[in-house]
Amino acid sequence: MVILLPGFSAFVRKSYSVGYIFDIKFMLGALAILIAVAFISGIYPAAVLSRFEIIKSLKGEQRIKSGKWITQSLLGIQFIIATILVAGMIATNDQIKYLTKFDTKVDFNDVIYMDYIQADESKISRFVQDLSQMPEVANVSAISSYNGNRMKGDNQFDVKHLRISHDLMGLLDIIILKGRNFDPEMASDESQAILVNEAFVRKSGLEDPIGQIVPFDYGDLKNPTIIGVVEDYYFRSAKSTVDPLVIYKAPAYPLQSVYLKLSEGTTFDQEKFESIWAKHFDPFPFEFSFLEDVYLRAYMQEQRMMKLLATGCMVSIFLAAMGLIGIVGLQLNQRLKEISIRKVPGASSGNLYTVFTKKFILIIFFGISAGLLIGNIFINRWLESYPNHVQFGISAISFTFFITASIALTAIVMQVFKATKTNPVKYLKDD
C-alpha cells in the first residue's frame, strides 16, 4: 500500500499521506473487506471439498461430479467482463486520438497563453505593446474571457462574446469567410463593429449578415454592426459544440489574458520574456502555457479513464485466463485415462484438440459475444455524449474479439497440448 499510494494519489489528483493508511477507520474497513472477500470466495470450494471421500482422494480417483454449470457460468461471466473492458479501452483510445487530432479550425502551433493576469487594463496594454516590438513575436493580442449573454429583440438566444485588443484572427489563423477583419485605421471598429461566427448567423437567421445591426447589448457595446463572419472554431474543446459567438474590440469587458505567437524558427527564451513581464507585473510570477498543452489538458478526464480501463482490462484478462487454465486443466486431468484410450488406437492430435476444446470454445464464444453486445450498448451511449465522436464499428468489434479470443484460445491450447503429450502407458498400466 505504501508503495502504491503515490501512484494512486497522482492518478486521482488528490494528495494522500502515508499516515492515512494507518488511520483506524481505514484499517478496520480494509480488514472487514478482506474477511468478507475471503469468506465469500471460500464458501464454494469448502462445500465441494467437504463431499470428497478420503480413500478416493488418496488414490487420485476422486471426481468432481457436480457444480460444472457454476464453474462454466463463472467462466462465461469473466469473459463477458473482460470483453467489455477490452472494448471500452479500444473505444476510449480511439476517441482520445480522434479528439486530440480533431480539426478545431485553430492553429495552436507556437502560441503561448498567459491567463488571468491580475492587473489593470493599461498595464496589460503596455505589456502587449512591448511584446509586439520583439522580433521573436509574430503576433500578439490581449483578450477577455469567453463570457455569456443573451440576444435582445424578437429572436432571443444565448451567445458567447469575446473582447480582443489586436488581430486574434491572424494570430490563431482563424478564417474570415465573409466581410473583413477589424481595421485599426477605422475608429468605428473600436467601438461599434463586431465579428460573428457561422453558428451566430445560423441562429439569427440572417441571410446577408454583413452590415447588419444586431440587438446585442453588453456594457458600452449596444446594437453593433457586423463587419465579418469567421469560420466556426472550437474555442473550448472538441468535446463541446460551437456556440454563437460575438467578437469585438469595444471596451465592454476587461482584458484578462494574452496570446502571443512566436516568429517562425524562433526558440522560446523564457528569461527574455520573463524580464518584460517583470517590468510590468513584478512581483507577480511569470506563468504561461503553450496553447496546444491547454487544449490537450481538456482531455485529461478521458486519459485518466483510459488508464483505469487499461488497468482493469489487464487484471480482468489475467483472472479470466487463469480461471480458464485452472478449469481446463482440472477437467483434462480427470479425463487423462480417456485421452490415453483414444491415443492407443491412433487418435490424431487434431482429433483430440477438437474433442476436448469444443465445449470451452463454445463457452468463450458465448462470453465474448455477450460482452460485445452489452459493451456496444454502453459504449455507444457514452460516445453519443460527445458532439464529435468516433463510431464503435466493425473494426473495433473485430479487434476486441481478436484480442479476447486469442488469449482464451492460447490458454485452452496450452492445457490440451500438455494433456495430449502424456504417455498412455502411465494411465492404462493398471487396467
N, C-alpha and C positions, 0 to 999 in steps of 0.2 A: 504493500500500500504506500509506504514512504517513497519508494522508487517511482511509482506510477502517478503520484499526486501532482508533481509539477506539470507533467504532460496533460493530465486531466484539467488542471487549472487553466492552462493555455488554450485547451480546446473549447471549454465553456466560457472563456474570457472572464473568469472570476477568480479572485485570489483565495486560496485555501492554505492555511498554515499546517504544519505537521501536527501541531497540538490539537487540531480538530479531530484527528484520528483517535486520539486518546480521551476525547470527551466521553463522559459516562453514557450519555444518551446514544451517541453513535455506536459505542461498543455494545451496549445492550441490544440495539436494533440489529446490528450485524450478527450478533450471537443468535438472536431469535430467528433471523432469516436462515442462518446456517443450519440450525436444528430442524427447522421446518423443511428445508430442501432435503436434508439427509433422511428425515423420517419418510417423506413422500416418495423419494427415489428408492428407498429400501423396502417399501411395503410389498411390491410385486415380486422381486427376487426372493424375499424371505418366505412368501407364501408358496412359491414354486419349490424352493429348496426343502421346505418342511414336509413335502409329499414324497421326497426321494426315499428309496429303500436302501438301507446301508449296504447289504450284501451286493446288490446290483451295482451300486455306485463304486464299491471297491473293485469289482470285476470289470468296470468300464462298460457295463451293459445297460446302465440307466438311460432312459429315453424321456425327452420332454414331449408328452403327448397332447397337451392342451395349451391353450393360450397363443397359438400361432397367429390367430386373427388379430390379437393385440399387438404382437411384435410387427406384423405386416402393416397394420394401421399406423402405428407409430413411425415406421419407416417411411410410409407414404406421406405422413404429415411433415416429417423432417424435410423431405424433398420438396413439398409444397412451399414451406417457409424459405428453404434455400433458393428455390426458383424465383420467388417473389423478390427476395433481396438482391439476387443477381440482376433481375430485370430492372429493379429500381436503381441499382448502381449504374447500369448501362444508360438508362433514360436520363438520370441526373447528370452523368458525364456528358452525354450528347447535348443536353440543354445548356450546361455551363459553356461548352465550346461554342454553341450557337449564339448565346448572348454576348460572350466576350468578343466574337468576331462579327457581330451584327453591325450593319452599316447605319450608324446613328446620324449621318449627314454632318458630322462634326470632325474636324481634323485635330486630334489630340496631340499629335507629334510635336515635341519640343515646346509644349505650352506649360508654363509654371503658374500656379494658382496660390495666391495669398488671401486667405479667407478671414472675414470678420475683423478687419483692422479697427482697433479701438482708438479712434482719433477723429477730430473734426474734419469736415469735408475739404477745407482749404489746405490742410496738411496732406491729405490724400492726393489732391490735385497737383500740389508741388512735387510730391513723390513721383507721380506718374510723369510729370514733365521732365524730371531728372532722368528717369528710366528711358524715356523716348530719345534722349540725347546720346545714349550709349550705343556704340557700334555693335555690341553683342545682341541688342534688342531690335527685332524686325518690326514689331508692332506691340502696342500696349493699350489697355483700356481698363478703367475702373468701372465697376458695376454695382448695382444694388443686389439684394436677394430677389429670387422669383416670388413675388407676392401675389395674393389673390384678390379679386374684386368681382363685381357683377355689373354687366352692361345695363344701361338705363333704357328707357323707351319701351316700345311695344314688344320687341324681340329680346327678351332678357335671358342672359345665360352667363355662367361663370367663366371668368377669363383670368389668365395669369398675366402679370405685367413685369417688365424689367427696364430699369434705367441704366443707360450706358454713358460713358464720357467720350469715347473715341470710336474707332472703326472696329467694333467687335465682330462684324460680319466678315471682314477681311482677315482678322486675326484667327478666327476659327474656320475659315474657308466655308462659310455658310452661303449658299447660292441665293441670290435675289432673282426671283422668277419674273416678276413684273415691276415696272416703275424703276426707282432709283434708290441709292443709299443716302444717308444723311450728308449734307454738303456744309462744311464749316464756313463757307462764304455766305450762306443764306441764314439770316438772323431768325427767320420764322421756323427753321428746322430745330432751333434750340429751345423753342417754346411750344409749338403747336403741331409739329409733324410727328407721325408715328409710322413704324413698320409693323405689319401684322403677318402671321403665318397662314399657311393654307387651311389649317383647322379653323382659324378665325373666319376666313372667307366662307368656308362651307357652313359654319354655324350661323353666320349673319345673313346668308343667302344673297350676298352681293355678287352680281354678275360682272360688273366692271368696277372693282374696288378703288382703283387709283383716282385720287382727287375727291373721294367721298368723305364727308364729315360724319363721324360716328359718335353716338352718345356714350362716350367713355368719360368717366369723371373720377379723378383721384388727385387730391391736393390741389395744386395750382394748374394741373392739366385738365382742361374741360373742353369737350367736343372737338377733339383734334382731327386733323386731316391725314388720310392715308397717302403716303408717298411711295410705298413699295410693299411687295409681298415676298416674303422669304420662304424657302423650302421648309417643310415640316422637319425640324431637327429635334432629337431627343435630349432635352435639357436636364433630365434627371437620369434615367437609365432606360434600357430596352425592356425592363420589367414593367414599365408603365406606358400608358397611351400618351400621345402628344396632345396636350390641352391647347385651346385657343390662346394665343399669345399676342401681347401688345408690347412693342419696344419703343422707347422714347429717350430723348435727351433732356427734356424739361425737368427742372429741379423739384419734382413732385415726391421723390422718395430718396432717402440718403444713400450715397455711395458707401459700400462697406468692404468690397473685395477688389482685388486687382488680378487681371490676367496679363501675362506677357508671353510673347512668342520669341524664342531665340532665333538669331540670324542663322541662315544655313551654314553648316560646317562649324558652328560655334560650340565650344565646350562650356558648360555652366561653371562659372567661377564663383563659388558661394561667398568667399571672403569679399570679393568686389561688390557684389550685390548687398551683402550684409553691411558694408560701410555706408552705402547710400541709405539703407534702411535706418541705420543708427543716426544719421544726420537729421531725420525727420521724426523718428518714433522712439529714440532712446529714452528710458532704459528697457522698453519692451523688447523681448527676444524676437529675432527674425525667424519666423516659421513659414514654411512653404511646402507645397506638394506639386508633383508633376500631375497634370490633369488626367493623364492616362491612368495613373495609380488611383486617383479619386474615383474614376469611373469603374475600375475593377473592384474597388472596395465595396461597391454596391452589391456585389455578388458573393460577399463573404458568407452569408447565410447558406447559400447553395453549396459553397465549397465545404463548409462545416458538415452539412448534410451528406455530402459525398464521402467525406472521411468516415462519418458514422456508419453509413451504409456499407462502405468497403470493409470496415472492421467487423460489422455484423455479418456480412456476406462470408468473409473468411472463416469466422467462428462457426457459422451455420453449416457451411460446406464441409468443414473439418469434422464436425459432430455427425453430420449425415453420412459421410464416408466411413467414419469409424463404426457407426452403428450398422452400416451395410456390411462392412468387413466382418464384424462380430456375428451378425445373424447368418450370413452366407457360410462363414467358417464353421459355426456351430451345427448348422443343418447338414453341411457336407461331411463333417466328422461323424455324424450319426448315420451317414449313408456310404461310408468307405467300403463296407463289405459289398454293397450293391454295385459300387463303382468297380470293385475288383472282379465281381462276377461278370460284368459287362465287358471288362477288358480281356478276360480269358478267351472267349470265342473270337476276339479280334475287333471289338468296337473301336472305331476311329476316334481321334481326339475331337474332330468336328462334331461327331455324333454325341459325344459326352458333353461338349460345350452346349449343344442345342438342348439336350435333356435337362441339364442342371442349371441353366441360366434363364430359361424361358419364363419361369414364374417370377423371378426377380426383375427381369426386364419389363414385364407387364406392370409390376408394382411401381417401378421407377417411371415408366412411361405415363402411368396414371397420375403420379405425383407431379411430374413436370408439366403435364397438360393442365391439370387443375391449378397449379401455381401460375402458369401463363395466363389462364383465363381470369383468375382473381386479380393478378398483378396488372393485367391490361386495363381492367376497370378502374382501379385506384390510380394507376399511373396516368391514364388519360384525363381523369378528373383533376389531378394535380397539374398536369401540363396546361389544361384549359384555364387555370387561374392566371396564366401569363398571356398578355395580349399578343406577344410574339413567342412562338414556341415551335419545337420540332414535333414530328409525328412519331409515335411509338408504333412503327410499322413492321413489315415483313423482315427487313434486315435485322432489326433489334431483337425481334422474337426468335429468329433463326439463330442469332449469335447466343442468346440466352439458352436456347435448347441445346446448342452445341457444347457450351461450357459445362452445363449441369450434366448432360448425358455422358460426356466424355469422362468426367470424374467418376460417375456411377459405374459405367462400363469397365473402366480401369480397375476399380475396386473389386467388381464381380469376377472379372477375368483372372486377376491375380490369385484369388482364392480357388477358383475352379482349376487353374493351371497347377497349383500345388497338389490338389486332390487327384488330378488325372495322372500325376507323375509318381503316385505311390506304387509300391511293389505289391501285386495281388497276393503273392505267397504269404506275406506278413499277416493278412486278414483272413485267409482261407485255410491256413495250415491246421486249424483246429477242426475244420469240417471235412 
